[in-house]
Amino acid sequence: MGISIEAKKKSPSLKEQHAIWKSRKALFRHTNSPLLKTAKKATRFLEKQIKQDLLKKSKHSIKDKKLP
């Protein structure tokens, strides 16, 4: 015996759809601000620099440990 359950989600009304669209549009506009883009670029640059420094340190530590 199988039990099947159906759940139909009520589709949003036109007003609800418009409210969702407006909130997404505002969020999109906010996340594409020039200041945020600059901050993202700076963060990426710093992360890249940190990664390169870690790689350099790991290479130096490997060279220091000479194999017999």
PDB file with one MODEL, atoms N, CA, C and O in Angstrom:
MODEL        1
ATOM      1  N   MET A   1       0.831  -1.186   0.000  1.00  0.00           N
ATOM      2  CA  MET A   1       0.000   0.000   0.000  1.00  0.00           C
ATOM      3  C   MET A   1       0.875   1.248   0.000  1.00  0.00           C
ATOM      4  O   MET A   1       1.711   1.438   0.883  1.00  0.00           O
ATOM      5  N   GLY A   2       0.677   2.055  -0.958  1.00  0.00           N
ATOM      6  CA  GLY A   2       1.446   3.291  -1.051  1.00  0.00           C
ATOM      7  C   GLY A   2       0.586   4.496  -0.722  1.00  0.00           C
ATOM      8  O   GLY A   2      -0.598   4.559  -1.055  1.00  0.00           O
ATOM      9  N   ILE A   3       1.194   5.412  -0.082  1.00  0.00           N
ATOM     10  CA  ILE A   3       0.502   6.653   0.249  1.00  0.00           C
ATOM     11  C   ILE A   3       1.133   7.769  -0.570  1.00  0.00           C
ATOM     12  O   ILE A   3       2.349   7.961  -0.554  1.00  0.00           O
ATOM     13  N   SER A   4       0.311   8.478  -1.264  1.00  0.00           N
ATOM     14  CA  SER A   4       0.842   9.599  -2.038  1.00  0.00           C
ATOM     15  C   SER A   4       0.298  10.898  -1.461  1.00  0.00           C
ATOM     16  O   SER A   4      -0.883  11.024  -1.140  1.00  0.00           O
ATOM     17  N   ILE A   5       1.187  11.835  -1.347  1.00  0.00           N
ATOM     18  CA  ILE A   5       0.799  13.141  -0.818  1.00  0.00           C
ATOM     19  C   ILE A   5       1.099  14.178  -1.885  1.00  0.00           C
ATOM     20  O   ILE A   5       2.203  14.235  -2.427  1.00  0.00           O
ATOM     21  N   GLU A   6       0.131  14.971  -2.168  1.00  0.00           N
ATOM     22  CA  GLU A   6       0.326  16.030  -3.146  1.00  0.00           C
ATOM     23  C   GLU A   6       0.259  17.375  -2.441  1.00  0.00           C
ATOM     24  O   GLU A   6      -0.638  17.635  -1.639  1.00  0.00           O
ATOM     25  N   ALA A   7       1.200  18.198  -2.749  1.00  0.00           N
ATOM     26  CA  ALA A   7       1.193  19.547  -2.188  1.00  0.00           C
ATOM     27  C   ALA A   7       1.328  20.520  -3.343  1.00  0.00           C
ATOM     28  O   ALA A   7       2.324  20.527  -4.065  1.00  0.00           O
ATOM     29  N   LYS A   8       0.337  21.309  -3.492  1.00  0.00           N
ATOM     30  CA  LYS A   8       0.388  22.305  -4.552  1.00  0.00           C
ATOM     31  C   LYS A   8       0.668  23.655  -3.917  1.00  0.00           C
ATOM     32  O   LYS A   8      -0.076  24.129  -3.059  1.00  0.00           O
ATOM     33  N   LYS A   9       1.745  24.252  -4.354  1.00  0.00           N
ATOM     34  CA  LYS A   9       2.099  25.557  -3.832  1.00  0.00           C
ATOM     35  C   LYS A   9       1.281  26.602  -4.578  1.00  0.00           C
ATOM     36  O   LYS A   9       1.211  26.616  -5.807  1.00  0.00           O
ATOM     37  N   LYS A  10       0.678  27.461  -3.801  1.00  0.00           N
ATOM     38  CA  LYS A  10      -0.126  28.521  -4.399  1.00  0.00           C
ATOM     39  C   LYS A  10       0.811  29.487  -5.116  1.00  0.00           C
ATOM     40  O   LYS A  10       1.774  29.974  -4.525  1.00  0.00           O
ATOM     41  N   SER A  11       0.535  29.759  -6.365  1.00  0.00           N
ATOM     42  CA  SER A  11       1.392  30.682  -7.109  1.00  0.00           C
ATOM     43  C   SER A  11       1.162  32.101  -6.589  1.00  0.00           C
ATOM     44  O   SER A  11       0.037  32.480  -6.262  1.00  0.00           O
ATOM     45  N   PRO A  12       2.235  32.869  -6.518  1.00  0.00           N
ATOM     46  CA  PRO A  12       2.091  34.229  -5.979  1.00  0.00           C
ATOM     47  C   PRO A  12       1.233  35.105  -6.886  1.00  0.00           C
ATOM     48  O   PRO A  12       1.229  34.963  -8.109  1.00  0.00           O
ATOM     49  N   SER A  13       0.515  36.004  -6.248  1.00  0.00           N
ATOM     50  CA  SER A  13      -0.326  36.926  -7.007  1.00  0.00           C
ATOM     51  C   SER A  13       0.565  37.911  -7.752  1.00  0.00           C
ATOM     52  O   SER A  13       1.780  37.942  -7.557  1.00  0.00           O
ATOM     53  N   LEU A  14      -0.044  38.695  -8.587  1.00  0.00           N
ATOM     54  CA  LEU A  14       0.711  39.670  -9.369  1.00  0.00           C
ATOM     55  C   LEU A  14       1.395  40.690  -8.457  1.00  0.00           C
ATOM     56  O   LEU A  14       2.530  41.092  -8.714  1.00  0.00           O
ATOM     57  N   LYS A  15       0.707  41.105  -7.394  1.00  0.00           N
ATOM     58  CA  LYS A  15       1.304  42.055  -6.444  1.00  0.00           C
ATOM     59  C   LYS A  15       2.507  41.428  -5.752  1.00  0.00           C
ATOM     60  O   LYS A  15       3.535  42.084  -5.586  1.00  0.00           O
ATOM     61  N   GLU A  16       2.390  40.166  -5.347  1.00  0.00           N
ATOM     62  CA  GLU A  16       3.498  39.476  -4.684  1.00  0.00           C
ATOM     63  C   GLU A  16       4.681  39.314  -5.637  1.00  0.00           C
ATOM     64  O   GLU A  16       5.831  39.511  -5.246  1.00  0.00           O
ATOM     65  N   GLN A  17       4.393  38.955  -6.885  1.00  0.00           N
ATOM     66  CA  GLN A  17       5.458  38.816  -7.879  1.00  0.00           C
ATOM     67  C   GLN A  17       6.181  40.144  -8.080  1.00  0.00           C
ATOM     68  O   GLN A  17       7.406  40.182  -8.195  1.00  0.00           O
ATOM     69  N   HIS A  18       5.412  41.234  -8.121  1.00  0.00           N
ATOM     70  CA  HIS A  18       6.004  42.553  -8.313  1.00  0.00           C
ATOM     71  C   HIS A  18       6.882  42.933  -7.115  1.00  0.00           C
ATOM     72  O   HIS A  18       7.960  43.503  -7.289  1.00  0.00           O
ATOM     73  N   ALA A  19       6.420  42.619  -5.907  1.00  0.00           N
ATOM     74  CA  ALA A  19       7.200  42.922  -4.698  1.00  0.00           C
ATOM     75  C   ALA A  19       8.506  42.132  -4.700  1.00  0.00           C
ATOM     76  O   ALA A  19       9.557  42.666  -4.346  1.00  0.00           O
ATOM     77  N   ILE A  20       8.442  40.872  -5.095  1.00  0.00           N
ATOM     78  CA  ILE A  20       9.650  40.037  -5.173  1.00  0.00           C
ATOM     79  C   ILE A  20      10.608  40.617  -6.204  1.00  0.00           C
ATOM     80  O   ILE A  20      11.808  40.724  -5.950  1.00  0.00           O
ATOM     81  N   TRP A  21      10.084  40.988  -7.361  1.00  0.00           N
ATOM     82  CA  TRP A  21      10.921  41.545  -8.420  1.00  0.00           C
ATOM     83  C   TRP A  21      11.595  42.834  -7.965  1.00  0.00           C
ATOM     84  O   TRP A  21      12.782  43.038  -8.220  1.00  0.00           O
ATOM     85  N   LYS A  22      10.833  43.716  -7.282  1.00  0.00           N
ATOM     86  CA  LYS A  22      11.397  44.984  -6.810  1.00  0.00           C
ATOM     87  C   LYS A  22      12.495  44.749  -5.781  1.00  0.00           C
ATOM     88  O   LYS A  22      13.520  45.430  -5.805  1.00  0.00           O
ATOM     89  N   SER A  23      12.292  43.796  -4.882  1.00  0.00           N
ATOM     90  CA  SER A  23      13.315  43.551  -3.858  1.00  0.00           C
ATOM     91  C   SER A  23      14.572  42.970  -4.491  1.00  0.00           C
ATOM     92  O   SER A  23      15.683  43.323  -4.095  1.00  0.00           O
ATOM     93  N   ARG A  24      14.411  42.087  -5.466  1.00  0.00           N
ATOM     94  CA  ARG A  24      15.575  41.528  -6.157  1.00  0.00           C
ATOM     95  C   ARG A  24      16.305  42.603  -6.952  1.00  0.00           C
ATOM     96  O   ARG A  24      17.536  42.620  -6.996  1.00  0.00           O
ATOM     97  N   LYS A  25      15.556  43.491  -7.574  1.00  0.00           N
ATOM     98  CA  LYS A  25      16.161  44.565  -8.357  1.00  0.00           C
ATOM     99  C   LYS A  25      16.967  45.486  -7.441  1.00  0.00           C
ATOM    100  O   LYS A  25      18.076  45.893  -7.785  1.00  0.00           O
ATOM    101  N   ALA A  26      16.409  45.812  -6.276  1.00  0.00           N
ATOM    102  CA  ALA A  26      17.116  46.664  -5.320  1.00  0.00           C
ATOM    103  C   ALA A  26      18.371  45.968  -4.825  1.00  0.00           C
ATOM    104  O   ALA A  26      19.420  46.600  -4.697  1.00  0.00           O
ATOM    105  N   LEU A  27      18.279  44.682  -4.546  1.00  0.00           N
ATOM    106  CA  LEU A  27      19.440  43.924  -4.078  1.00  0.00           C
ATOM    107  C   LEU A  27      20.513  43.889  -5.156  1.00  0.00           C
ATOM    108  O   LEU A  27      21.695  44.071  -4.863  1.00  0.00           O
ATOM    109  N   PHE A  28      20.112  43.658  -6.398  1.00  0.00           N
ATOM    110  CA  PHE A  28      21.054  43.613  -7.510  1.00  0.00           C
ATOM    111  C   PHE A  28      21.748  44.961  -7.674  1.00  0.00           C
ATOM    112  O   PHE A  28      22.958  45.019  -7.894  1.00  0.00           O
ATOM    113  N   ARG A  29      20.989  46.030  -7.569  1.00  0.00           N
ATOM    114  CA  ARG A  29      21.553  47.370  -7.713  1.00  0.00           C
ATOM    115  C   ARG A  29      22.557  47.636  -6.594  1.00  0.00           C
ATOM    116  O   ARG A  29      23.610  48.229  -6.828  1.00  0.00           O
ATOM    117  N   HIS A  30      22.231  47.198  -5.385  1.00  0.00           N
ATOM    118  CA  HIS A  30      23.119  47.424  -4.237  1.00  0.00           C
ATOM    119  C   HIS A  30      24.410  46.619  -4.376  1.00  0.00           C
ATOM    120  O   HIS A  30      25.489  47.132  -4.076  1.00  0.00           O
ATOM    121  N   THR A  31      24.317  45.386  -4.820  1.00  0.00           N
ATOM    122  CA  THR A  31      25.509  44.535  -4.898  1.00  0.00           C
ATOM    123  C   THR A  31      26.411  44.914  -6.063  1.00  0.00           C
ATOM    124  O   THR A  31      27.555  44.463  -6.125  1.00  0.00           O
ATOM    125  N   ASN A  32      25.925  45.726  -6.977  1.00  0.00           N
ATOM    126  CA  ASN A  32      26.759  46.141  -8.104  1.00  0.00           C
ATOM    127  C   ASN A  32      27.284  47.566  -7.935  1.00  0.00           C
ATOM    128  O   ASN A  32      27.690  48.203  -8.907  1.00  0.00           O
ATOM    129  N   SER A  33      27.274  48.058  -6.708  1.00  0.00           N
ATOM    130  CA  SER A  33      27.772  49.417  -6.489  1.00  0.00           C
ATOM    131  C   SER A  33      29.276  49.460  -6.737  1.00  0.00           C
ATOM    132  O   SER A  33      29.966  48.468  -6.498  1.00  0.00           O
ATOM    133  N   PRO A  34      29.795  50.588  -7.211  1.00  0.00           N
ATOM    134  CA  PRO A  34      31.233  50.694  -7.508  1.00  0.00           C
ATOM    135  C   PRO A  34      32.115  50.458  -6.280  1.00  0.00           C
ATOM    136  O   PRO A  34      33.189  49.868  -6.391  1.00  0.00           O
ATOM    137  N   LEU A  35      31.663  50.919  -5.107  1.00  0.00           N
ATOM    138  CA  LEU A  35      32.464  50.722  -3.896  1.00  0.00           C
ATOM    139  C   LEU A  35      32.607  49.243  -3.571  1.00  0.00           C
ATOM    140  O   LEU A  35      33.676  48.781  -3.173  1.00  0.00           O
ATOM    141  N   LEU A  36      31.517  48.510  -3.746  1.00  0.00           N
ATOM    142  CA  LEU A  36      31.563  47.080  -3.460  1.00  0.00           C
ATOM    143  C   LEU A  36      32.471  46.369  -4.458  1.00  0.00           C
ATOM    144  O   LEU A  36      33.215  45.459  -4.091  1.00  0.00           O
ATOM    145  N   LYS A  37      32.407  46.786  -5.717  1.00  0.00           N
ATOM    146  CA  LYS A  37      33.280  46.185  -6.733  1.00  0.00           C
ATOM    147  C   LYS A  37      34.743  46.436  -6.392  1.00  0.00           C
ATOM    148  O   LYS A  37      35.577  45.542  -6.529  1.00  0.00           O
ATOM    149  N   THR A  38      35.055  47.651  -5.949  1.00  0.00           N
ATOM    150  CA  THR A  38      36.431  47.982  -5.567  1.00  0.00           C
ATOM    151  C   THR A  38      36.871  47.140  -4.383  1.00  0.00           C
ATOM    152  O   THR A  38      37.997  46.642  -4.348  1.00  0.00           O
ATOM    153  N   ALA A  39      35.983  46.984  -3.418  1.00  0.00           N
ATOM    154  CA  ALA A  39      36.311  46.182  -2.236  1.00  0.00           C
ATOM    155  C   ALA A  39      36.558  44.728  -2.622  1.00  0.00           C
ATOM    156  O   ALA A  39      37.464  44.083  -2.095  1.00  0.00           O
ATOM    157  N   LYS A  40      35.744  44.216  -3.548  1.00  0.00           N
ATOM    158  CA  LYS A  40      35.928  42.829  -3.997  1.00  0.00           C
ATOM    159  C   LYS A  40      37.277  42.662  -4.695  1.00  0.00           C
ATOM    160  O   LYS A  40      37.980  41.676  -4.473  1.00  0.00           O
ATOM    161  N   LYS A  41      37.634  43.630  -5.538  1.00  0.00           N
ATOM    162  CA  LYS A  41      38.918  43.563  -6.244  1.00  0.00           C
ATOM    163  C   LYS A  41      40.074  43.609  -5.256  1.00  0.00           C
ATOM    164  O   LYS A  41      41.040  42.856  -5.385  1.00  0.00           O
ATOM    165  N   ALA A  42      39.972  44.493  -4.272  1.00  0.00           N
ATOM    166  CA  ALA A  42      41.036  44.611  -3.269  1.00  0.00           C
ATOM    167  C   ALA A  42      41.166  43.319  -2.476  1.00  0.00           C
ATOM    168  O   ALA A  42      42.275  42.872  -2.183  1.00  0.00           O
ATOM    169  N   THR A  43      40.044  42.727  -2.134  1.00  0.00           N
ATOM    170  CA  THR A  43      40.070  41.473  -1.381  1.00  0.00           C
ATOM    171  C   THR A  43      40.715  40.374  -2.206  1.00  0.00           C
ATOM    172  O   THR A  43      41.541  39.617  -1.698  1.00  0.00           O
ATOM    173  N   ARG A  44      40.343  40.282  -3.481  1.00  0.00           N
ATOM    174  CA  ARG A  44      40.941  39.266  -4.357  1.00  0.00           C
ATOM    175  C   ARG A  44      42.452  39.470  -4.462  1.00  0.00           C
ATOM    176  O   ARG A  44      43.214  38.504  -4.427  1.00  0.00           O
ATOM    177  N   PHE A  45      42.882  40.722  -4.589  1.00  0.00           N
ATOM    178  CA  PHE A  45      44.307  41.033  -4.693  1.00  0.00           C
ATOM    179  C   PHE A  45      45.041  40.597  -3.427  1.00  0.00           C
ATOM    180  O   PHE A  45      46.098  39.971  -3.499  1.00  0.00           O
ATOM    181  N   LEU A  46      44.473  40.931  -2.268  1.00  0.00           N
ATOM    182  CA  LEU A  46      45.108  40.551  -1.005  1.00  0.00           C
ATOM    183  C   LEU A  46      45.169  39.035  -0.842  1.00  0.00           C
ATOM    184  O   LEU A  46      46.177  38.492  -0.389  1.00  0.00           O
ATOM    185  N   GLU A  47      44.080  38.354  -1.215  1.00  0.00           N
ATOM    186  CA  GLU A  47      44.068  36.892  -1.114  1.00  0.00           C
ATOM    187  C   GLU A  47      45.141  36.287  -2.015  1.00  0.00           C
ATOM    188  O   GLU A  47      45.814  35.330  -1.635  1.00  0.00           O
ATOM    189  N   LYS A  48      45.294  36.850  -3.208  1.00  0.00           N
ATOM    190  CA  LYS A  48      46.310  36.358  -4.139  1.00  0.00           C
ATOM    191  C   LYS A  48      47.706  36.558  -3.561  1.00  0.00           C
ATOM    192  O   LYS A  48      48.547  35.663  -3.646  1.00  0.00           O
ATOM    193  N   GLN A  49      47.957  37.734  -2.969  1.00  0.00           N
ATOM    194  CA  GLN A  49      49.256  38.025  -2.365  1.00  0.00           C
ATOM    195  C   GLN A  49      49.555  37.065  -1.215  1.00  0.00           C
ATOM    196  O   GLN A  49      50.668  36.554  -1.100  1.00  0.00           O
ATOM    197  N   ILE A  50      48.566  36.825  -0.372  1.00  0.00           N
ATOM    198  CA  ILE A  50      48.747  35.911   0.763  1.00  0.00           C
ATOM    199  C   ILE A  50      49.056  34.510   0.261  1.00  0.00           C
ATOM    200  O   ILE A  50      49.923  33.824   0.802  1.00  0.00           O
ATOM    201  N   LYS A  51      48.345  34.093  -0.770  1.00  0.00           N
ATOM    202  CA  LYS A  51      48.564  32.758  -1.336  1.00  0.00           C
ATOM    203  C   LYS A  51      49.988  32.636  -1.892  1.00  0.00           C
ATOM    204  O   LYS A  51      50.657  31.624  -1.683  1.00  0.00           O
ATOM    205  N   GLN A  52      50.445  33.675  -2.601  1.00  0.00           N
ATOM    206  CA  GLN A  52      51.799  33.651  -3.157  1.00  0.00           C
ATOM    207  C   GLN A  52      52.845  33.612  -2.046  1.00  0.00           C
ATOM    208  O   GLN A  52      53.838  32.892  -2.150  1.00  0.00           O
ATOM    209  N   ASP A  53      52.624  34.380  -0.989  1.00  0.00           N
ATOM    210  CA  ASP A  53      53.561  34.373   0.139  1.00  0.00           C
ATOM    211  C   ASP A  53      53.628  32.996   0.788  1.00  0.00           C
ATOM    212  O   ASP A  53      54.708  32.520   1.139  1.00  0.00           O
ATOM    213  N   LEU A  54      52.475  32.364   0.945  1.00  0.00           N
ATOM    214  CA  LEU A  54      52.453  31.027   1.542  1.00  0.00           C
ATOM    215  C   LEU A  54      53.188  30.020   0.660  1.00  0.00           C
ATOM    216  O   LEU A  54      53.900  29.150   1.162  1.00  0.00           O
ATOM    217  N   LEU A  55      53.013  30.142  -0.656  1.00  0.00           N
ATOM    218  CA  LEU A  55      53.707  29.237  -1.574  1.00  0.00           C
ATOM    219  C   LEU A  55      55.214  29.437  -1.498  1.00  0.00           C
ATOM    220  O   LEU A  55      55.975  28.469  -1.499  1.00  0.00           O
ATOM    221  N   LYS A  56      55.648  30.702  -1.432  1.00  0.00           N
ATOM    222  CA  LYS A  56      57.084  30.988  -1.327  1.00  0.00           C
ATOM    223  C   LYS A  56      57.659  30.397  -0.048  1.00  0.00           C
ATOM    224  O   LYS A  56      58.734  29.798  -0.063  1.00  0.00           O
ATOM    225  N   LYS A  57      56.940  30.566   1.059  1.00  0.00           N
ATOM    226  CA  LYS A  57      57.405  30.035   2.339  1.00  0.00           C
ATOM    227  C   LYS A  57      57.484  28.517   2.308  1.00  0.00           C
ATOM    228  O   LYS A  57      58.423  27.926   2.841  1.00  0.00           O
ATOM    229  N   SER A  58      56.487  27.886   1.677  1.00  0.00           N
ATOM    230  CA  SER A  58      56.493  26.422   1.629  1.00  0.00           C
ATOM    231  C   SER A  58      57.644  25.922   0.750  1.00  0.00           C
ATOM    232  O   SER A  58      58.228  24.879   1.044  1.00  0.00           O
ATOM    233  N   LYS A  59      57.977  26.646  -0.321  1.00  0.00           N
ATOM    234  CA  LYS A  59      59.104  26.257  -1.179  1.00  0.00           C
ATOM    235  C   LYS A  59      60.421  26.396  -0.423  1.00  0.00           C
ATOM    236  O   LYS A  59      61.303  25.547  -0.544  1.00  0.00           O
ATOM    237  N   HIS A  60      60.551  27.471   0.357  1.00  0.00           N
ATOM    238  CA  HIS A  60      61.775  27.676   1.137  1.00  0.00           C
ATOM    239  C   HIS A  60      61.924  26.596   2.199  1.00  0.00           C
ATOM    240  O   HIS A  60      63.029  26.119   2.458  1.00  0.00           O
ATOM    241  N   SER A  61      60.819  26.214   2.809  1.00  0.00           N
ATOM    242  CA  SER A  61      60.913  25.201   3.859  1.00  0.00           C
ATOM    243  C   SER A  61      61.277  23.847   3.265  1.00  0.00           C
ATOM    244  O   SER A  61      61.943  23.046   3.922  1.00  0.00           O
ATOM    245  N   ILE A  62      60.856  23.579   2.041  1.00  0.00           N
ATOM    246  CA  ILE A  62      61.213  22.323   1.374  1.00  0.00           C
ATOM    247  C   ILE A  62      62.702  22.333   1.029  1.00  0.00           C
ATOM    248  O   ILE A  62      63.373  21.311   1.171  1.00  0.00           O
ATOM    249  N   LYS A  63      63.228  23.484   0.575  1.00  0.00           N
ATOM    250  CA  LYS A  63      64.650  23.587   0.236  1.00  0.00           C
ATOM    251  C   LYS A  63      65.518  23.436   1.486  1.00  0.00           C
ATOM    252  O   LYS A  63      66.605  22.860   1.428  1.00  0.00           O
ATOM    253  N   ASP A  64      65.031  23.959   2.620  1.00  0.00           N
ATOM    254  CA  ASP A  64      65.792  23.868   3.867  1.00  0.00           C
ATOM    255  C   ASP A  64      65.913  22.420   4.348  1.00  0.00           C
ATOM    256  O   ASP A  64      66.917  22.036   4.946  1.00  0.00           O
ATOM    257  N   LYS A  65      64.889  21.636   4.081  1.00  0.00           N
ATOM    258  CA  LYS A  65      64.914  20.230   4.488  1.00  0.00           C
ATOM    259  C   LYS A  65      65.544  19.420   3.362  1.00  0.00           C
ATOM    260  O   LYS A  65      64.849  18.966   2.452  1.00  0.00           O
ATOM    261  N   LYS A  66      66.837  19.243   3.423  1.00  0.00           N
ATOM    262  CA  LYS A  66      67.530  18.510   2.362  1.00  0.00           C
ATOM    263  C   LYS A  66      67.371  17.016   2.590  1.00  0.00           C
ATOM    264  O   LYS A  66      67.518  16.511   3.702  1.00  0.00           O
ATOM    265  N   LEU A  67      67.075  16.349   1.529  1.00  0.00           N
ATOM    266  CA  LEU A  67      66.935  14.895   1.611  1.00  0.00           C
ATOM    267  C   LEU A  67      68.310  14.242   1.566  1.00  0.00           C
ATOM    268  O   LEU A  67      69.197  14.731   0.867  1.00  0.00           O
ATOM    269  N   PRO A  68      68.507  13.136   2.307  1.00  0.00           N
ATOM    270  CA  PRO A  68      69.818  12.458   2.308  1.00  0.00           C
ATOM    271  C   PRO A  68      70.140  11.803   0.989  1.00  0.00           C
ATOM    272  O   PRO A  68      71.203  11.199   0.843  1.00  0.00           O
TER     273      PRO A  68
ENDMDL
END
